[in-house]
Protein backbone atom coordinates (compact mmCIF):
# COMPACT_ATOMS: atom_id res chain seq x y z
CA UNK A 1 0.00 0.00 0.00
CA UNK A 2 0.98 3.61 -0.59
CA UNK A 3 -1.26 5.70 1.70
CA UNK A 4 -1.39 9.49 1.79
CA UNK A 5 -3.02 11.53 4.55
CA UNK A 6 -4.48 14.85 3.37
CA UNK A 7 -4.84 17.50 6.11
CA UNK A 8 -6.30 20.92 5.27
CA UNK A 9 -5.09 23.66 7.63
CA UNK A 10 -6.01 27.21 8.48
CA UNK A 11 -4.43 28.69 11.61
CA UNK A 12 -3.23 25.37 13.05
CA UNK A 13 0.26 26.52 14.09
CA UNK A 14 -0.07 24.83 17.48
CA UNK A 15 -1.31 21.54 16.07
CA UNK A 16 0.51 20.84 12.81
CA UNK A 17 3.78 19.67 14.37
CA UNK A 18 2.27 17.35 17.06
CA UNK A 19 -0.17 15.94 14.51
CA UNK A 20 2.66 15.21 12.07
CA UNK A 21 4.72 13.53 14.78
CA UNK A 22 1.74 11.48 15.97
CA UNK A 23 1.00 10.22 12.45
CA UNK A 24 4.61 9.39 11.61
CA UNK A 25 4.87 7.68 14.99
CA UNK A 26 2.35 5.09 13.77
CA UNK A 27 5.17 3.56 11.67
CA UNK A 28 2.92 2.88 8.69
CA UNK A 29 5.07 1.72 5.74
CA UNK A 30 5.25 4.13 2.78
CA UNK A 31 3.02 6.67 4.54
CA UNK A 32 3.09 10.26 3.28
CA UNK A 33 1.37 13.32 4.69
CA UNK A 34 0.16 16.30 2.70
CA UNK A 35 -0.54 19.56 4.53
CA UNK A 36 -2.85 21.75 2.44
CA UNK A 37 -2.57 25.26 3.86
CA UNK A 38 -4.87 28.13 2.93
CA UNK A 39 -2.43 31.00 3.57
CA UNK A 40 -2.77 30.76 7.35
CA UNK A 41 -1.79 34.13 8.88
CA UNK A 42 -0.51 32.41 12.05
CA UNK A 43 2.46 30.78 10.27
CA UNK A 44 1.05 27.27 9.88
CA UNK A 45 2.42 27.07 6.34
CA UNK A 46 5.90 28.07 7.48
CA UNK A 47 5.92 25.40 10.20
CA UNK A 48 4.74 22.86 7.64
CA UNK A 49 7.64 23.81 5.36
CA UNK A 50 10.05 23.24 8.26
CA UNK A 51 8.50 19.82 8.83
CA UNK A 52 8.89 18.99 5.14
CA UNK A 53 12.61 19.69 5.50
CA UNK A 54 12.76 17.63 8.67
CA UNK A 55 10.87 14.69 7.13
CA UNK A 56 11.83 14.68 3.42
CA UNK A 57 9.74 12.37 1.30
CA UNK A 58 7.23 11.86 4.12
CA UNK A 59 5.76 15.31 4.74
CA UNK A 60 4.69 17.51 1.84
CA UNK A 61 3.08 20.95 1.72
CA UNK A 62 0.60 22.41 -0.74
CA UNK A 63 0.22 26.19 -0.37
CA UNK A 64 -3.11 27.33 -1.76
CA UNK A 65 -3.36 30.96 -2.90
CA UNK A 66 -6.69 30.91 -4.71
CA UNK A 67 -10.21 30.92 -3.27
CA UNK A 68 -10.21 29.41 0.20
CA UNK A 69 -12.51 26.76 1.57
CA UNK A 70 -12.54 23.24 2.95
CA UNK A 71 -14.00 21.68 -0.17
CA UNK A 72 -11.49 23.31 -2.51
CA UNK A 73 -8.63 22.36 -0.18
CA UNK A 74 -9.68 18.71 -0.16
CA UNK A 75 -10.17 18.56 -3.92
CA UNK A 76 -6.70 20.02 -4.50
CA UNK A 77 -5.25 17.65 -1.89
CA UNK A 78 -6.95 14.61 -3.39
CA UNK A 79 -5.72 15.56 -6.84
CA UNK A 80 -2.15 15.90 -5.53
CA UNK A 81 -2.31 12.51 -3.80
CA UNK A 82 -3.61 10.77 -6.92
CA UNK A 83 -0.99 12.40 -9.12
CA UNK A 84 1.73 11.20 -6.73
CA UNK A 85 0.66 7.58 -6.81
CA UNK A 86 -1.36 7.14 -3.61
CA UNK A 87 -3.56 4.05 -3.63
CA UNK A 88 -5.45 5.05 -0.47
CA UNK A 89 -6.15 8.57 0.79
CA UNK A 90 -7.10 9.52 4.33
CA UNK A 91 -8.76 12.87 5.00
CA UNK A 92 -8.70 14.28 8.52
CA UNK A 93 -8.62 17.44 10.63
CA UNK A 94 -5.43 18.79 12.18
CA UNK A 95 -6.90 19.66 15.58
CA UNK A 96 -6.94 16.11 17.04
CA UNK A 97 -10.73 15.87 16.93
CA UNK A 98 -9.82 12.95 14.64
CA UNK A 99 -7.46 10.68 16.54
CA UNK A 100 -4.46 9.39 14.55
CA UNK A 101 -4.86 5.99 16.27
CA UNK A 102 -7.75 5.19 13.91
CA UNK A 103 -5.64 5.47 10.76
CA UNK A 104 -4.21 1.90 10.83
CA UNK A 105 -7.74 0.56 11.30
CA UNK A 106 -8.97 2.57 8.31
CA UNK A 107 -6.14 1.30 6.12
CA UNK A 108 -6.92 -2.27 7.11
CA UNK A 109 -10.63 -1.94 6.23
CA UNK A 110 -10.05 -0.05 2.97
CA UNK A 111 -8.75 -3.27 1.46
CA UNK A 112 -12.35 -4.56 1.46
CA UNK A 113 -14.33 -1.32 0.95
CA UNK A 114 -14.32 1.70 -1.33
CA UNK A 115 -14.51 4.24 1.48
CA UNK A 116 -14.22 3.93 5.26
CA UNK A 117 -15.96 6.54 7.41
CA UNK A 118 -15.11 7.41 11.00
CA UNK A 119 -18.59 7.71 12.46
CA UNK A 120 -19.90 9.41 15.59
CA UNK A 121 -23.37 7.98 15.13
CA UNK A 122 -22.99 4.22 14.75
CA UNK A 123 -22.95 1.96 17.80
CA UNK A 124 -19.79 2.67 19.78
CA UNK A 125 -19.33 6.16 18.33
CA UNK A 126 -19.56 9.26 20.48
CA UNK A 127 -19.18 13.04 20.45
CA UNK A 128 -17.33 15.12 23.00
CA UNK A 129 -19.34 15.63 26.18
CA UNK A 130 -18.41 19.33 26.09
CA UNK A 131 -20.48 19.97 22.96
CA UNK A 132 -23.00 22.72 23.51
CA UNK A 133 -26.68 21.98 22.93
CA UNK A 134 -26.82 24.13 19.78
CA UNK A 135 -23.91 22.33 18.15
CA UNK A 136 -25.33 18.90 18.96
CA UNK A 137 -28.75 19.90 17.64
CA UNK A 138 -27.29 21.18 14.37
CA UNK A 139 -25.29 17.97 13.88
CA UNK A 140 -28.33 15.82 14.72
CA UNK A 141 -30.54 17.74 12.29
CA UNK A 142 -27.97 17.51 9.49
CA UNK A 143 -27.40 13.77 9.93
CA UNK A 144 -30.90 12.64 10.90
CA UNK A 145 -33.34 14.95 9.14
CA UNK A 146 -31.67 16.66 6.20
CA UNK A 147 -29.47 13.86 4.89
CA UNK A 148 -31.56 10.80 5.81
CA UNK A 149 -35.16 11.98 5.39
CA UNK A 150 -34.66 14.56 2.65
CA UNK A 151 -31.63 13.23 0.70
CA UNK A 152 -32.29 9.57 1.47
CA UNK A 153 -28.73 8.78 2.58
CA UNK A 154 -28.20 5.51 4.43
CA UNK A 155 -24.91 6.44 6.06
CA UNK A 156 -25.30 7.51 9.70
CA UNK A 157 -22.61 10.23 9.85
CA UNK A 158 -22.92 12.10 6.57
CA UNK A 159 -21.03 15.16 7.82
CA UNK A 160 -18.03 13.07 8.93
CA UNK A 161 -14.69 14.55 7.95
CA UNK A 162 -12.51 11.57 8.86
CA UNK A 163 -12.49 9.13 5.95
CA UNK A 164 -10.26 6.79 4.00
CA UNK A 165 -10.77 6.49 0.24
CA UNK A 166 -9.55 4.03 -2.33
CA UNK A 167 -7.82 5.91 -5.11
CA UNK A 168 -10.18 4.27 -7.62
CA UNK A 169 -13.16 5.65 -5.74
CA UNK A 170 -11.94 9.24 -5.91
CA UNK A 171 -11.11 8.81 -9.58
CA UNK A 172 -14.64 7.54 -10.17
CA UNK A 173 -16.18 10.64 -8.59
CA UNK A 174 -16.09 13.73 -10.81
CA UNK A 175 -14.76 16.13 -8.19
CA UNK A 176 -14.53 18.97 -10.68
CA UNK A 177 -18.33 19.26 -10.41
CA UNK A 178 -18.29 19.66 -6.62
CA UNK A 179 -18.96 23.25 -5.61
CA UNK A 180 -19.86 22.83 -1.94
CA UNK A 181 -17.76 24.35 0.81
CA UNK A 182 -17.53 23.81 4.55
CA UNK A 183 -19.26 20.80 6.03
CA UNK A 184 -21.72 20.60 3.11
CA UNK A 185 -18.76 19.34 1.07
CA UNK A 186 -18.77 16.22 3.27
CA UNK A 187 -22.50 15.77 2.67
CA UNK A 188 -22.12 16.11 -1.09
CA UNK A 189 -19.25 13.60 -1.21
CA UNK A 190 -21.21 11.07 0.88
CA UNK A 191 -24.36 11.54 -1.19
CA UNK A 192 -22.55 11.09 -4.52
CA UNK A 193 -20.58 8.10 -3.22
CA UNK A 194 -23.79 6.33 -2.18
CA UNK A 195 -25.58 7.13 -5.43
CA UNK A 196 -22.69 5.72 -7.46
CA UNK A 197 -22.96 2.45 -5.55
CA UNK A 198 -19.59 2.41 -3.80
CA UNK A 199 -19.13 0.14 -0.78
CA UNK A 200 -19.04 2.21 2.41
CA UNK A 201 -18.12 1.11 5.92
CA UNK A 202 -18.70 3.18 9.05
CA UNK A 203 -16.45 2.49 12.02
CA UNK A 204 -17.14 4.06 15.44
CA UNK A 205 -14.95 6.79 16.84
CA UNK A 206 -14.90 9.32 19.63
CA UNK A 207 -15.00 12.86 18.25
CA UNK A 208 -13.03 15.08 20.61
CA UNK A 209 -13.20 18.88 20.64
CA UNK A 210 -10.00 20.57 19.51
CA UNK A 211 -7.29 20.61 22.14
CA UNK A 212 -5.56 23.90 21.35
CA UNK A 213 -5.84 26.74 18.87
Secondary structure, 3 states (H helix, E strand, C coil): CCEEEEEEECCCCCCHHHHHHHHHCCCCCCCEEEEEECCCCCCHHHHHHHHHHHCCCCEEEEECCCCCCHHHHHHHHHHHHHHCCCCEEEECCCCCCCCHHHHHHHHHHCCCCCEEEEECCCCCCEECCCCCHHHHHHHHHHHHHHHHHHCCCCCCCCCCCCEEEEHHHHHHCCHHHCCCCCCHHHHHHHHHHHHCCCCEEEEECEECCCCCC
